[in-house]
Amino acid sequence: MALWPATTPNIVEYSRMENSHIEVWQQCLNKIKQEVKDQAFKTWFLPIQPKKLEGNTLTLQVPNFFFYEWLESHYIDQLKAAIRSQLGEEGQLQYVLQQKKAPQKPQVAVQREKPLRNPLQQKERRINRHYGQAPIRDKNEKIHNPFVIPGIKKKEIESQLNPSYTFDRFIEGDCNRLARSAGMAVAKKPGQTAFNPLMIFGNVGLGKTHLAHAIGNEVKKNMKDKVVLYVSSEHFTNQFIESLTKNAISDFVNYYQLVDLLIVDDIQFLAKKQKTQDIFFHIFNHLHQRGKQLILTSDRPPKEMADIEERLISRFKWGLSADLQVPSLETRMAIIQQKMHNDGIELPHNVMEYISYTVRSNVRELEGILISLIAQSALNQRDIDMSLAREVISKFVDDVSQEISIEFIQKIVADYYDIPVEKLREKTRKKLIVTARKLSMYLAKQLSNKSLTFIGAAFGGRDHSTVIHACKSVEAMLQNDQSFKSIVADLKQKIKQNTQP
């Protein structure tokens, strides 16, 4: 806690102290305005409200958690310079979140149905703890590095885990069920299951790092005595090189031998690094033989890793290799809903559906589009609707309006009949599900550019003759049942409304 000077302030100083938080922030704004574009200044800085100044800590109120994250990601340097210009090198910044919905556009609402579980209130406490303890730092400013090599005498090791990567935030689906289940098993009994090492592999942006961190965070939460460490393969290599230059190999090895759960991200980047592979081989053996848990992530399975020693490859295969695949439509919907809930933001349901079926490559791209959508809404003072969603997505996805996916058609029909989408792919003769399946096949043939064979495969591996039969059955129902004809027309309209340019 900062102390006021021992000297008695004069009248001018007393006046400044009464309105100091407003004046200090106004001076900060004057400085920031010279360094950022006018539109960005109006969007990201004018809505900020100064709340109080205690010692060298200025408290600012921001509309929501997304707003805070955006400031931290894009304007931390300007904020740092402005605060320090007014409060000196020890200047500190603390955020609080606005408790009521901001009246201005965009219409970004804080969810408050259950105040005790309000995600923004929880995050506000975390923000206050973080920014109330340390001065603002440059992104590149050197801070205490727990990987101090040589001369390691302190056994307490910082985990380097991201606390926001948890199992609660990792949405389960068919695309990742095996990997997530194995991760949970490892988290409950690290080093005591057959999943050692646990190799998590998959393409970029599918959640490998998130899942690995989630395991580590779960172990740290429930087993306080366990030493957990996350490290990228690049960082591991750099540490090893540093230990070589300082003649401290034994310190480097001893450091890693203290770990109970070692997570190495992007292990494939050890390729062609012979000496680094050698040292990792010995560390791996030491930990594995003593029942310590190893978790590795990679963009490919062990058998496809090139320029990695065979003895390492064989060890990677000792445990379980679990892959992460592209999430299904339902999983993508769940990911969007959870992310928006965590950030305290509401999106129209049709916008979430549209994003879910349009963006299919990976979760990272999905999250990037959500951030871009909200930012565009704020910058241009527009409500988030289908028009804005199409504009934003068109910059990321080629030919957005050229194709209607079968899984989107399945989702629309399944929602109408209030049944799970997966029921359309199962072998069941329940009348409601059979009708929904036939209608989905009919609409897929009418509205998508897929072949009959492709459509059949999308419904549990059925052949083209089944699709033909389904289409004929629906056409007969359209001729004899006026209410069914109305249902089909409504569903067609809904699909087209959500896909037209």
N, C-alpha and C positions, 0 to 999 in steps of 0.2 A: 504494500500500500504506500503510495507516494505521500510525502510530508510537505506542508507548505513551508516557505522560507521563514526563518526565525525573525526576520526584520518585519516591522509593521508596514503594511501596504498603505499607500496614500489614497486619496479620494478617487482618483482616476482608476487606480488598481481595483478598488472595491466595486466601482461601476462595471469594470471589465469582468470581474468575477461573477457578477449577477447574470450577465448575458454571454458569458464566455463561450458556451457550447455553440450558440448561434453564430457568434462572431467568428470563432475559429473555423467552423464549417463553411461560412461564407467566404472567408479568405482561401480556404481549400478549393472551393468551387471556382473562384477567380483564377486560381493557378491551373486547375484541371481544364477549364474551358479553353485555355490557350493551347492545350495539347491534344484534344480530341475533336472529332468532327461535330458540327453543330447539332445534327440530328441525333447522334449517339449521346451527346451531352444532355439533350432534352429527355431522351428516353431512359437513360440509365443513371443519371445523377440528380436531375431535378426532383424526381419522386422521393429521394432520400430525405429523411427528417432527422435533424440532430436532436438527441434526447437529453444528454447530460455530459458534463466534463468533470471527471474526478482525477485530480492530480494530472498525470500525463496520458490518461485514458479517455478517449472520446467515444461515446456511444452513439451509434447511428441506427435508425429504424428503417428497414427495407420491407417492401410489400410481401415477399414470399421467399421460400428457400431457393427456388430457381433463380430469382433475382440476385440473391447472395452468391450462388455458384457462378453466375455469369460475371459478376464483378470480380470475383477471385480469379477466374480463368482468363479474363481479358483486360482488366484494368488495375491489377494489383500494383504494377509499377507506378502508375499515376497516383493511386491512392497513397502509396508509401511515401512518395516524394512530397505530396501535398501535406500529409500529416506531419512528417518530420520537419517541413519548412515552418510549421506553426508551433510544434510541441518539442522540437529537438530530436536528437538521435534516439532517445528512449521513448519516443511517442508510440502509443499503442492504440489499437482500434478494436472496438467491441461492437458486435451486431446484435440487434434484437429484431424479431419478426413482428410485422403488423398483425394485430389480433383480429381485426375486422377486415372484411373484403374491401379492397380498394375500389372506389367508385369509377375510376377512369378505365377506358379500354386498354388492353384487351380484357375480355371477360374471363379472367383467371380466378377461380374461386377456391377458397380454403375450405376443405372438408372438415365439418365440425359436428358430425352427428353424435360422436362419442368423445366428449372433451377429454376424458382421462387417457384416451389412446390417440389423441391428436398427434399425427406424425410431425407437424411443424413445431408443436410445443416441445416434443422430445428433441428435435434437432436444434431448437433455440438453446436449450441447455447445453448441448454439445458445442455449439458455436461460442457461447459465452465462456465456457471453460477454456476453449482453445485460444481465443483472442484476448482473454483476460490475463493470460500468463506470460506472453512473450511479445516483444516488439515485432512489428511487421518486418518481413524479410524479403529480399530479392529472391526470385525463383532460383537463381544461380548462386546465391550467397552460400558460402560454406558453413555448415552447422556441424554439431557433434556427430561424428561418424562411428557407429558401433562396431564397424569392421576394422578396428585399430590393429594393424599388423605392421611392425612386430611389437613385441613386448606386451602380450596380452596377460594381464594379471587379474583382471576383473572377470568373474565367471558369469555375471549377469549379462545376457545377450538380448538385445532388442529384436523382436520377432520380424519387423519390417512388414507386418501384415496390414492390409487395408481393412479397417473395422467395418466398413460398409458392405463388404463382400461376405454375406452370411448365407446359410441354408434357407432362411426365411425368404430371402430375396432371389433365390435361385429357383425359377419356375420349372417344375418337373413336367416332362412330356415323354412321348415315345422316343423322341430324338435323343434323350439323355438319361433315361430311367436307370439303365445299368450303371452308368458312371456315377450318378447321384447316390444310388443305393450302396454301391461299393464305398463311396466317400463317407457316407453315414456310418457304415460298419467300421471303417478305419478310424473315424473320429471317436467312436465309442471305445475301441480297443486298439490304439496305435501300436503297431509292431507285433500284435498277437493274432492277426488274421492271416489267411493265405494270400491276401492282397498286398504283398510286400516284395518288390515295390509296386505301387499303384501307378500305372502309366495312363495318363489321360491325353488322348490325341484327337485332332480334328482340325478343320480349316480355320482360318482367321475369323475371329469375332463370334465364336459359338459358345464361349463361356468357360474355356479351359482354366484361365487364370482365376476367374471368379470362384469356380468350384474348388480349386486348390487352396485359395485363401479361406474359403468357408470351412474346409476341414481343419485348417490351422486355427482359425478363430474358435471353433467348437472345442478343440482340444484345450486351448488356453482358458476358455471359460470354465470348463469342468475339471481340469487337471492342472491346478496352479503350480505344481512342482515340475511339470514338463517344460523342457526348453524347446521352443518352436522357432524355426528360422526359415524365412522365405528369401530366396536369392535368384536372380536371373542368371542364366549361363554366362552372359556377357560380364556381369559384375563379378561372378566367380572367377572368370578368366583374368579380369583386371586385378583382382586381389592377389591371385597367384603370381602374376607378373611382378606386382609390387613386392611381394615377399621374396621373390628371386633377387630383385635389385638390392634389397636390404638384408640379404642373407638371413632370412627369417622363415625358412620353410617349416621348421618344427613348430613355430608359433602358429603358422597358417593351419597346419594339420591338427594341432591340439585344439585350435578354436572350433573346428568343425566336429571334432570328436566329442565335444561337450553337448552336442545337439541330440534331442530325443526324437524330434520330427523335423526332417529336412525336406524342404520343397524347392525344387530346381525348375525354373520356368524356361521353356524353349531349349530343351536339352540338345536338340538337333544342331544348335550353333556351336557345339563343341567339335564339329566336323573339321578335320585337317589340323586340329590343335593337339599334336601328339603328346607333349609334356603335360598339358592340362588334362587330357584324357587319362594319362598315367596316374596323376595325383588324385583325380576323382575316383579312379578305379580302387585305389587303396582306401580312400575315405568311405566309399560305398561298402567295401568289404568289412571295414571296421564296424560301421554302424549296423549293417545287416546281421553280422555274426553276434552282436550284442542285443539283438531284438529291438533295435531302433527302427522307426518307420521312415521310409523314403517315398516321396511323391514326385513324379516327373511329368512334365507336360511337353507336348511336341505337336508339330503340324502334320505328322505322319506316323504310321505304326513302326515299331522297331525294325521289322524286316525290310522296310523301304529306306532306312537311314543310310546314307552314303558317307564314306570317309570317317566312319566311327569304328573303332576296334571291335573285332568279333567277340572278344571276351567281355566287353561292355554290353554289346547287343544281347549276348546270351543272358547276362544278368538282368537286363531290362525285361526279359521274357520270363523271369522266375515267378513273378507275381501275376497281376491281372492287367491286361491292356484293354481299356474301355474307350470307345470312340463317342464323340459328340457329332450329331448330324444336324442338318438344317431343320429348325423347328417347324412343326406343322402350323396350319392356320390357327387352330385353337390355342396352341402354345404361344404363338405370336400375340394373339389377343390378350392372353393372360399377362404376358410380359408388359404390354402397353398399359394395361389397367393398373398393374402393380407400380410401375414407374411413375405414372401420373399421380397415384395415391401417395406414394412416398414424397413426391415433390409438392403435394398439396394443390394439384391442378386438375380441373375437370375438362374433359374433351367430349364433344358430342359423340354419341354411340356410333352414328353412321361414319364419322370421320375415323374412329378407331377401327371399324370394320374395313374401311377403304385402305388404310395404311397397312393393316394386317395382311390383306390378300395381295397387295401390290408389292410390298417389300418382302422378298422371300430369301434373300441371300444369307444374311447373318444378323445376329442380335446387335452387333456394334453399329451396323448401318441403320438398323431400325431406330436405335437410340439417337443416332446422329440426326435423322430426319425429324424426330420429335423435338429435339433442341432447336433445329432450324425453323420448324413450324412455329414454335412459341416465340422465338426471337423475331421472326418476320411479323408475327401478330403484334408484338410490342413496338417494333420499330415503325411499322406502318399504321399503327392505331386501328387495326382491323380485328373483327371477331374471328375466331377460329371456326371455319365452316368448310364445306366441301370444295368451294371455289379456291380458297387459300391452300387447302391440302393438295389439290391437283397442281397448283402453281409450284409449290415447294417440291413435291415428289417428282415432277417433270424434270427438275434439275439433277436428280439423282438416278432416276430409272428411265431408260430409253423406251419409247413406244408404250407409254403408260396406258393409253386408251385403246390400243390395238387388239388386246386379247382379254377375254374374260376367263378366269381360271375355273377349272372344274371344282376345286376345293371351295372356292367362293360360292359357286352355285349350290354345292352341298350344304354349306353353312346357312345360306338364306332359306333353303327349303327345310332344313332341320330345325331352325329357329321357329319357322312358321308352325310346324307340327309339334314343337316342343319336345324334341327327342335329341339325344346326343348324336353328333355327326358320325361317330364310329359305328352306330347302329346301321347306317346305310351301307356299310361295307361288310357287315356280318351275314352269316347264313341263318336267317330267321324267316318264318312265314307269317309273322304277325301282320294282320291286315294293314294297320296304320303305317308300319315301317315299309311294307311292300309297296304301298301307294306312294309314299314319300320317295322311295328308291326309284321307282319307275318315272316319277315326275322329274326327279333330278337328272336321270339319264336323258329324258326327253329335252329338258332345257339345255343340258350340256350339248346335245346334238344341234339344237336350234341356235344357241348363242355363242358357242366356242368353235374354234377352228380345228378341234382335235378329231382324230379318226375314231371309228367305232371300236376298234381294238384298244385304243388308248383309253377311251371312256370306260369300257368294260374293266380294264385293269385297275382303274381308279375306284371301282366299286368292289373291292375284294377279290380281284383277279378273275372276274367273269369274262366270258368270251363275247365276240361281236354279235353273235346270234341272240344272246340275252338282251343286248341293247336294242336290237331291231324289234324283238318281241315287246319290250317295255314301251318303245315309241308307238307301236301300233296299238297297244292297250290304252295309252294315254289319249291318242287321237280318237279312239272309239268313245272314251269317256267324255271327251270334249263335245262330241256330237250329241250325246244323250243326256248330259248333266250340265244344266246351265250354271248352277252354283260352282261346280268344279271349273267350268270355263272362266268364271269370274276370278277364282283363286289363281289360276294360271296367269291370267292377264295382270293381276296385281303383282305377282312374283316377278314376272318379266319386267314390269315397270320399275320395280325396286332395284333389280339387278342393273338395269340400264341407267337408272338415275345415279347409281353409285360408281358407274364406270365411264359415263360420257365425258368428253373433254370440256 
